[in-house]
Amino acid sequence: MKHKFFALSVLALSLSLTSCLDETPKDQIPEQNIYDSANNLYVNAVASLYNYIGAHEEGEGLQGTCRGIYDYNTLTTDEAIMPIRGGNWYDGGLWQNMYNHTWTATDTDLYNVWKYLYKVIVLSTKSLETIDQYKALLTDRQRDEYKAEVRAVRAMFYYYAMDMFGRIPILESTAQKTADIRQSERSEVFSYIVNELQTVAPLLPLEHSNLQGNYYGRVTRPVAWFLLAKLALNAEVYTDNNWTDASRPDGKAILFNVDGTQKNAWQTCVHYCDLIATAGYSLENDYASNFAVHNENSKENIFTIPLDKMLYLNEFHYLFRSRHYAHGGAYGGASENGTCATLHTMAVNGYGTASPDTRLELNFYTGRVEVDGKYVTLDDGTPLQYQPLAVEQNLTASKYIETAGARMKKYEVDRTAYSDGRMPDNDIVLYRYADVLLMKAEAKVRNGESGDEQLNAVRSRAGMPSLAATLANILDERLLELVWEGWRRQDMIRFGTYCEPYDIHTPSDADKKRYTIVFPIPEKARELNPNLAQNPGY
């Protein structure tokens, strides 16, 4: 049984959220009955925020559910696609708009993502105010540590909001009037997030967040270092306030103050990657163990969403959503027969060649499917056989309407999962050390150095031969190693391929003008806060 760190708070904070949300939480219990000790203050003002890292409602959670952050960072790329399968998976054109980059500012699902991100940002800001209000319950050290953890959580959510929407408001107080909330340039938000994480990191516990115990699922110091490495690696993108002109700042000229020393973006990325290594993270010998049903003891996973069907409401939909109906039925549950890998992903994995990547078998279901030593069969009695090279955006006229595309595998199947497999015990992997090595390899190459050692450490673990650490090889390796982990949109933007032709994606008119690098500010958010200007092009 997993250690139960999260206490589901009974408190529903009374906030004025109309600048960002259209929700009206209701008071349930008087504050004085909630904040009556240092422990209860921590539980209700700090620990309660972790209830929002994962989710079971669509559009919420950093990963696990559908139509949210993960989908907008995966199904918009050369990694995966949701084809139309006859009468299934049209959904008003949602998935095709994602893949074709033809979303609009009126899309309800984008607005739900915005609401989710700002809900947690607002709740975090309220928590900081609450900690100050009840500081008499705390020692100075406790107050500083509580606030540091909340600021780190809030910075993480600002990071996702800035990555997706570019120009966003920075909330300074829950008492701010809508008229006083201004929109910040992307570079300003970037600097704010970096400063927040650098400031609070020394106050966070130097503990492994993925391990069961008192720090399980929390934003600890290595988690903050991982985010700082990501921010530095993407600094050319995040400091570019005019992303439509095909010109970016030079990472070598973007300077960070790191412990009193100036480092450029690439050196800064390497610095934080090295700190993570010194904290005791390393590659697991077995790639698949990071995604096992019981993966809480991984020495590679840095930040995860804890899943335990007996303790948490968090869900993981992606295996359920991807597998064919008969495939899910063979496990005693159900499936939705939707998401599949693209042709590009299969090509990079060497599918159909004499020497495919070893991770192909670990990450994808291809060809005939066996469960418990028996072939899974379709309604007509023929074996279920996935067709990885039959992918089209609209499969309605295809004879492979139900079987086209390699399907998501990666996570070990939990045969005891609830809700047709959507509530397994595998913790969802958000950040892991293999990504740290690939970030370091890329940063070194961009800084004119060799990244061969780091790239080939990842390849060696997979049993693959060494390669020179060129940017092209690193981009492919990130797909091979990190497929289904939600990083592909960010990677493609950084490498300059997101607005170009790829796979069966033809650049939209918006791609040609490059404004799809960020999503539009949702119109409903702008109606609530007229201070929000729309991103260029939308």
Secondary structure as the mmCIF struct_conf table of DSSP 4:
data_model
#
loop_
_struct_conf.conf_type_id
_struct_conf.id
_struct_conf.beg_label_comp_id
_struct_conf.beg_label_asym_id
_struct_conf.beg_label_seq_id
_struct_conf.end_label_comp_id
_struct_conf.end_label_asym_id
_struct_conf.end_label_seq_id
TURN_TY1_P TURN_TY1_P1 THR A 18 CYS A 20
BEND BEND1 ILE A 29 ILE A 29
HELX_RH_AL_P HELX_RH_AL_P1 GLU A 31 ILE A 34
BEND BEND2 TYR A 35 SER A 37
HELX_RH_AL_P HELX_RH_AL_P2 ALA A 38 ALA A 45
TURN_TY1_P TURN_TY1_P2 VAL A 46 VAL A 46
HELX_RH_3T_P HELX_RH_3T_P1 ALA A 47 TYR A 52
TURN_TY1_P TURN_TY1_P3 ILE A 53 ILE A 53
BEND BEND3 GLY A 54 GLY A 54
BEND BEND4 HIS A 56 GLU A 57
TURN_TY1_P TURN_TY1_P4 GLU A 58 GLY A 59
BEND BEND5 GLY A 61 GLY A 68
HELX_RH_AL_P HELX_RH_AL_P3 ILE A 69 THR A 74
TURN_TY1_P TURN_TY1_P5 LEU A 75 THR A 76
BEND BEND6 THR A 77 GLU A 79
STRN STRN1 ALA A 80 ILE A 81
STRN STRN2 ILE A 84 ARG A 85
TURN_TY1_P TURN_TY1_P6 GLY A 86 GLY A 87
STRN STRN3 ASN A 88 ASN A 88
BEND BEND7 TRP A 89 TRP A 89
HELX_RH_3T_P HELX_RH_3T_P2 ASP A 91 GLY A 93
HELX_RH_AL_P HELX_RH_AL_P4 LEU A 94 ASN A 100
TURN_TY1_P TURN_TY1_P7 HIS A 101 HIS A 101
TURN_TY1_P TURN_TY1_P8 ALA A 105 THR A 106
HELX_RH_AL_P HELX_RH_AL_P5 THR A 108 GLN A 133
TURN_TY1_P TURN_TY1_P9 TYR A 134 TYR A 134
HELX_RH_3T_P HELX_RH_3T_P3 LYS A 135 LEU A 137
BEND BEND8 LEU A 138 LEU A 138
HELX_RH_AL_P HELX_RH_AL_P6 ASP A 140 PHE A 165
BEND BEND9 GLY A 166 ARG A 167
STRN STRN4 ILE A 168 PRO A 169
HELX_LH_PP_P HELX_LH_PP_P1 ILE A 170 LEU A 171
TURN_TY1_P TURN_TY1_P10 THR A 174 ALA A 175
HELX_RH_3T_P HELX_RH_3T_P4 THR A 178 ASP A 180
STRN STRN5 GLN A 183 SER A 184
HELX_LH_PP_P HELX_LH_PP_P2 GLU A 185 GLU A 185
HELX_RH_AL_P HELX_RH_AL_P7 ARG A 186 VAL A 200
HELX_RH_3T_P HELX_RH_3T_P5 ALA A 201 LEU A 203
BEND BEND10 LEU A 204 LEU A 204
BEND BEND11 GLU A 207 GLU A 207
TURN_TY1_P TURN_TY1_P11 SER A 209 ASN A 210
BEND BEND12 LEU A 211 GLY A 213
TURN_TY1_P TURN_TY1_P12 ASN A 214 GLY A 217
BEND BEND13 ARG A 218 ARG A 218
HELX_RH_AL_P HELX_RH_AL_P8 ARG A 221 LEU A 233
TURN_TY1_P TURN_TY1_P13 ASN A 234 ASN A 234
HELX_RH_AL_P HELX_RH_AL_P9 ALA A 235 TYR A 238
TURN_TY1_P TURN_TY1_P14 THR A 239 THR A 239
BEND BEND14 ASN A 241 ASN A 241
TURN_TY1_P TURN_TY1_P15 TRP A 243 THR A 244
BEND BEND15 ASP A 245 ALA A 246
HELX_RH_3T_P HELX_RH_3T_P6 GLY A 251 ALA A 253
STRN STRN6 LEU A 255 VAL A 258
TURN_TY1_P TURN_TY1_P16 ASP A 259 GLY A 260
STRN STRN7 THR A 261 ASN A 264
HELX_RH_AL_P HELX_RH_AL_P10 ALA A 265 THR A 278
TURN_TY1_P TURN_TY1_P17 ALA A 279 GLY A 280
BEND BEND16 ASN A 285 ASP A 286
HELX_RH_3T_P HELX_RH_3T_P7 TYR A 287 PHE A 291
BEND BEND17 ALA A 292 ALA A 292
TURN_TY1_P TURN_TY1_P18 VAL A 293 HIS A 294
TURN_TY1_P TURN_TY1_P19 GLU A 296 ASN A 297
BEND BEND18 LYS A 299 GLU A 300
STRN STRN8 ASN A 301 ILE A 305
TURN_TY1_P TURN_TY1_P20 LYS A 309 LEU A 311
HELX_RH_AL_P HELX_RH_AL_P11 TYR A 318 SER A 322
BEND BEND19 ARG A 323 ARG A 323
HELX_RH_AL_P HELX_RH_AL_P12 TYR A 325 ALA A 330
TURN_TY1_P TURN_TY1_P21 TYR A 331 GLY A 332
BEND BEND20 GLY A 333 GLY A 333
STRN STRN9 CYS A 340 ALA A 341
HELX_RH_AL_P HELX_RH_AL_P13 LEU A 343 VAL A 348
TURN_TY1_P TURN_TY1_P22 ASN A 349 GLY A 352
BEND BEND21 THR A 353 SER A 355
TURN_TY1_P TURN_TY1_P23 THR A 358 THR A 358
HELX_RH_AL_P HELX_RH_AL_P14 ARG A 359 ASN A 363
STRN STRN10 PHE A 364 TYR A 365
STRN STRN11 GLY A 367 ARG A 368
STRN STRN12 GLU A 370 VAL A 371
TURN_TY1_P TURN_TY1_P24 ASP A 372 GLY A 373
STRN STRN13 LYS A 374 TYR A 375
STRN STRN14 THR A 377 THR A 377
TURN_TY1_P TURN_TY1_P25 ASP A 379 ASP A 380
BEND BEND22 GLY A 381 GLY A 381
HELX_LH_PP_P HELX_LH_PP_P3 THR A 382 THR A 382
STRN STRN15 PRO A 383 PRO A 383
HELX_LH_PP_P HELX_LH_PP_P4 LEU A 384 LEU A 384
STRN STRN16 GLN A 385 TYR A 386
STRN STRN17 GLN A 387 GLN A 387
TURN_TY1_P TURN_TY1_P26 PRO A 388 LEU A 389
BEND BEND23 GLN A 393 GLN A 393
STRN STRN18 ASN A 394 ASN A 394
TURN_TY1_P TURN_TY1_P27 THR A 396 ALA A 397
BEND BEND24 SER A 398 SER A 398
TURN_TY1_P TURN_TY1_P28 LYS A 399 THR A 403
STRN STRN19 ALA A 404 ALA A 404
BEND BEND25 GLY A 405 GLY A 405
STRN STRN20 ARG A 407 MET A 408
BEND BEND26 TYR A 411 TYR A 411
HELX_LH_PP_P HELX_LH_PP_P5 GLU A 412 VAL A 413
TURN_TY1_P TURN_TY1_P29 ARG A 415 THR A 416
STRN STRN21 TYR A 418 TYR A 418
HELX_RH_3T_P HELX_RH_3T_P8 SER A 419 GLY A 421
TURN_TY1_P TURN_TY1_P30 ARG A 422 ARG A 422
STRN STRN22 MET A 423 MET A 423
BEND BEND27 ASP A 425 ASP A 425
HELX_LH_PP_P HELX_LH_PP_P6 ASN A 426 ASP A 427
STRN STRN23 ILE A 428 ARG A 432
HELX_RH_AL_P HELX_RH_AL_P15 TYR A 433 ARG A 446
TURN_TY1_P TURN_TY1_P31 ASN A 447 GLY A 448
BEND BEND28 GLU A 449 GLU A 449
HELX_RH_AL_P HELX_RH_AL_P16 ASP A 452 ARG A 461
TURN_TY1_P TURN_TY1_P32 ALA A 462 GLY A 463
HELX_LH_PP_P HELX_LH_PP_P7 MET A 464 SER A 466
HELX_RH_AL_P HELX_RH_AL_P17 LEU A 471 LEU A 482
TURN_TY1_P TURN_TY1_P33 VAL A 483 TRP A 484
BEND BEND29 GLU A 485 GLY A 486
HELX_RH_AL_P HELX_RH_AL_P18 ARG A 488 PHE A 495
TURN_TY1_P TURN_TY1_P34 GLY A 496 GLY A 496
TURN_TY1_P TURN_TY1_P35 TYR A 498 CYS A 499
BEND BEND30 GLU A 500 GLU A 500
STRN STRN24 TYR A 502 TYR A 502
TURN_TY1_P TURN_TY1_P36 ASP A 503 ILE A 504
STRN STRN25 HIS A 505 HIS A 505
HELX_LH_PP_P HELX_LH_PP_P8 THR A 506 SER A 508
HELX_RH_AL_P HELX_RH_AL_P19 ASP A 509 LYS A 512
TURN_TY1_P TURN_TY1_P37 LYS A 513 ARG A 514
HELX_RH_3T_P HELX_RH_3T_P9 TYR A 515 ILE A 517
BEND BEND31 VAL A 518 VAL A 518
HELX_LH_PP_P HELX_LH_PP_P9 PHE A 519 PRO A 522
HELX_RH_AL_P HELX_RH_AL_P20 GLU A 523 LEU A 528
TURN_TY1_P TURN_TY1_P38 PRO A 530 ASN A 531
HELX_LH_PP_P HELX_LH_PP_P10 ALA A 533 ASN A 535
TURN_TY1_P TURN_TY1_P39 PRO A 536 GLY A 537
#
